[in-house]
Amino acid sequence: MKSGPLEAGEVSKVSTPTKGVSRGVSIVDLILRIFAAIGTLASAASMGTSQETLPFVTQFVRFNAQYNDIDTFVLFVIVNSIVCAYLVIVSLPLSSFHIIRSGVRTSRLVLIILDTAMVSLLTAAASAAVTIVYLLHNGNASANWFPICQQFQNFCQTTSGALIGSFCSIVMFIILIPLSAFALSRH
């Protein structure tokens, strides 16, 4: 066996990436995208339907807490809806296409760029919502903001649950981006 350069007509025995590994990575990619879409959809739906009404002194005077009373929660619902739409309309079809044709490079690069933008948006909206939920739970004595979660327990539980779903989707994206980069480097 020669160890020098190849001559005309010789075939290299250097192994090329197998389609099985690329197909497996594409399947994992699709599954993670499905879970991320479910997480963002559940977060948007949960936050968008969060409300609680408490009677005050009489039945005619009531306190009401809704997600759209707080602009940060409205932003949270909008961003989660945008990311969910991106995942369903753009990302899932491309990811499914990668299972069939695993050698495509351009669409993988596009997914990496769009995934990075989406995880940035999602992280910004979820982080802003976390600060509001923290204030709802603990208040701020120096600003004379009182915690309202002692009275509006269901509202606070719903908003906290929405945050959990959103942060789970962020984790999925954090796994997806290097996975897509790995799949791109294998070609």
C-alpha positions as CSV (number, residue, x, y, z in Angstrom):
1,M,0.0,0.0,0.0
2,K,1.4,3.4,-1.0
3,S,1.3,6.3,1.4
4,G,2.2,9.0,-1.1
5,P,0.0,11.2,-3.3
6,L,-2.7,9.5,-5.5
7,E,-2.0,8.8,-9.1
8,A,-4.5,9.0,-11.9
9,G,-7.1,6.2,-11.6
10,E,-6.5,5.5,-7.9
11,V,-9.3,5.9,-5.4
12,S,-8.7,7.3,-1.9
13,K,-9.7,5.2,1.0
14,V,-10.4,8.2,3.2
15,S,-13.9,7.8,4.6
16,T,-16.5,10.3,3.6
17,P,-19.3,11.2,6.0
18,T,-21.9,8.5,6.0
19,K,-25.5,9.4,5.1
20,G,-26.6,7.5,8.2
21,V,-25.0,10.0,10.5
22,S,-26.4,13.0,8.5
23,R,-29.8,11.5,8.4
24,G,-29.7,10.8,12.2
25,V,-28.7,14.4,12.9
26,S,-31.5,15.6,10.6
27,I,-34.0,13.4,12.5
28,V,-32.8,14.8,15.9
29,D,-33.0,18.3,14.4
30,L,-36.6,17.8,13.3
31,I,-37.6,16.4,16.7
32,L,-36.0,19.3,18.6
33,R,-37.7,21.8,16.3
34,I,-41.1,20.1,17.0
35,F,-40.5,20.4,20.7
36,A,-39.5,24.0,20.3
37,A,-42.6,24.8,18.3
38,I,-44.8,23.1,21.0
39,G,-43.0,25.1,23.7
40,T,-43.5,28.4,22.0
41,L,-47.1,27.7,21.1
42,A,-47.9,26.6,24.7
43,S,-46.1,29.7,26.1
44,A,-48.0,32.1,23.8
45,A,-51.3,30.4,24.5
46,S,-50.8,30.2,28.2
47,M,-49.7,33.8,28.6
48,G,-52.3,35.0,26.2
49,T,-55.1,33.4,28.2
50,S,-53.9,34.4,31.6
51,Q,-56.3,36.4,33.6
52,E,-57.9,36.5,37.0
53,T,-60.6,38.5,38.6
54,L,-61.0,39.0,42.3
55,P,-63.9,40.7,44.1
56,F,-63.1,43.6,46.3
57,V,-65.6,44.8,48.8
58,T,-68.7,44.1,46.7
59,Q,-69.4,42.1,43.6
60,F,-69.6,45.3,41.6
61,V,-66.1,46.4,42.4
62,R,-63.5,43.9,41.2
63,F,-59.7,43.7,40.6
64,N,-58.7,42.2,37.3
65,A,-55.3,41.0,36.2
66,Q,-54.8,40.2,32.5
67,Y,-51.7,39.6,30.4
68,N,-52.5,42.6,28.2
69,D,-52.3,45.0,31.1
70,I,-48.5,44.6,31.0
71,D,-46.8,45.5,27.8
72,T,-43.9,43.1,28.4
73,F,-46.4,40.2,28.5
74,V,-47.9,41.4,25.2
75,L,-44.4,41.4,23.7
76,F,-43.8,38.0,25.1
77,V,-46.9,36.6,23.4
78,I,-46.1,38.3,20.1
79,V,-42.5,37.0,20.1
80,N,-43.5,33.5,21.0
81,S,-46.1,33.6,18.3
82,I,-43.5,34.8,15.7
83,V,-41.0,32.1,16.7
84,C,-43.7,29.4,16.6
85,A,-44.8,30.6,13.1
86,Y,-41.2,30.5,12.0
87,L,-40.7,27.0,13.3
88,V,-43.9,25.7,11.7
89,I,-43.8,27.6,8.3
90,V,-40.0,27.7,7.6
91,S,-38.0,25.6,9.9
92,L,-40.0,22.3,10.1
93,P,-40.3,21.9,6.3
94,L,-36.6,22.6,5.7
95,S,-35.7,20.2,8.5
96,S,-37.9,17.6,6.9
97,F,-36.2,18.3,3.6
98,H,-32.8,17.7,5.2
99,I,-33.9,14.1,6.2
100,I,-34.6,13.4,2.5
101,R,-31.6,15.2,1.1
102,S,-28.9,15.4,3.7
103,G,-26.3,17.0,1.5
104,V,-27.9,20.4,1.2
105,R,-25.7,23.1,2.5
106,T,-27.4,26.4,1.7
107,S,-30.6,25.7,3.5
108,R,-28.7,24.5,6.6
109,L,-26.8,27.8,6.6
110,V,-30.0,29.7,6.3
111,L,-31.5,27.8,9.2
112,I,-28.5,28.5,11.4
113,I,-28.8,32.2,10.7
114,L,-32.6,32.3,11.3
115,D,-32.3,30.1,14.4
116,T,-29.8,32.5,15.9
117,A,-32.1,35.5,15.2
118,M,-35.1,33.6,16.7
119,V,-33.3,32.5,19.8
120,S,-32.1,36.1,20.3
121,L,-35.7,37.4,20.0
122,L,-37.1,34.7,22.3
123,T,-34.4,35.2,24.9
124,A,-35.0,38.9,25.0
125,A,-38.8,38.6,25.4
126,A,-38.5,35.8,28.0
127,S,-35.9,37.7,30.0
128,A,-38.0,40.8,30.0
129,A,-41.1,38.8,31.1
130,V,-39.0,37.2,33.9
131,T,-38.4,40.6,35.5
132,I,-42.1,41.4,35.5
133,V,-43.0,38.0,37.0
134,Y,-40.3,38.5,39.6
135,L,-41.9,41.8,40.5
136,L,-45.3,40.2,40.6
137,H,-44.0,37.6,43.1
138,N,-41.7,39.8,45.2
139,G,-42.5,43.4,44.6
140,N,-40.0,46.2,45.0
141,A,-40.1,48.0,48.4
142,S,-38.0,51.0,47.2
143,A,-40.4,51.7,44.4
144,N,-43.5,50.9,46.5
145,W,-44.5,48.1,44.2
146,F,-46.3,45.4,46.2
147,P,-46.3,41.7,45.3
148,I,-49.6,40.8,43.9
149,C,-49.2,37.1,43.6
150,Q,-50.5,36.5,47.1
151,Q,-53.9,37.7,45.8
152,F,-53.7,36.7,42.1
153,Q,-52.2,33.2,42.5
154,N,-53.7,31.6,39.3
155,F,-52.5,34.5,37.2
156,C,-49.0,34.3,38.6
157,Q,-48.9,30.5,38.1
158,T,-50.0,30.8,34.5
159,T,-47.4,33.4,33.7
160,S,-44.7,31.5,35.4
161,G,-45.7,28.3,33.5
162,A,-45.5,30.3,30.2
163,L,-42.0,31.3,31.0
164,I,-41.0,27.7,31.7
165,G,-42.2,26.7,28.2
166,S,-40.4,29.6,26.6
167,F,-37.1,28.8,28.3
168,C,-37.4,25.1,27.3
169,S,-37.7,26.3,23.7
170,I,-34.6,28.5,24.2
171,V,-32.7,25.4,25.4
172,M,-33.9,23.5,22.2
173,F,-32.6,26.3,20.1
174,I,-29.3,26.3,22.0
175,I,-29.0,22.6,21.1
176,L,-30.2,23.1,17.5
177,I,-27.7,25.7,16.5
178,P,-24.5,23.7,17.2
179,L,-26.3,20.6,15.8
180,S,-27.0,22.4,12.6
181,A,-23.4,23.6,12.5
182,F,-22.2,20.1,13.0
183,A,-24.4,18.8,10.2
184,L,-23.1,21.6,7.9
185,S,-19.5,20.7,8.7
186,R,-20.0,17.1,7.9
187,H,-20.6,17.9,4.2
